[in-house]
Amino acid sequence: MSNPVTCQPAAGSYGTNVQTGEWSTGLCSCCSDLLVCAVGFFCPIALGCYTANKYGENACLACVPGGMAAMRTHMRLTYGIQGTICNDALMTCCCGVFETCRMAREIRIRNGEA
């Protein structure tokens, strides 16, 4: 006979790498990773596809309307970064290339590549 469950998972936890805090770099910190900055400037769609792929999503997510906003939301929740879904949508819509660069830098930093 199996033992009864005596401890339920904590509410509000999400993903496996939950941390509290902010993004590792600022929105306009492109100079902190020149490779990401260059790719983002010359071909932002390629950077979006790279970012989605490195995050474990289908690379085509960057080409789907709202795909980057959805990935930013998921990334923010997984890494425990403060924010809202509305903010995610606004940041990816109004600051697209800068936000895609920041997301790429975040993944590279957390994967130990930068």
Helices and strands as residue ranges (DSSP letters): G 30-32, H 34-42, H 44-55, G 59-63, H 67-79, H 85-94, H 96-110
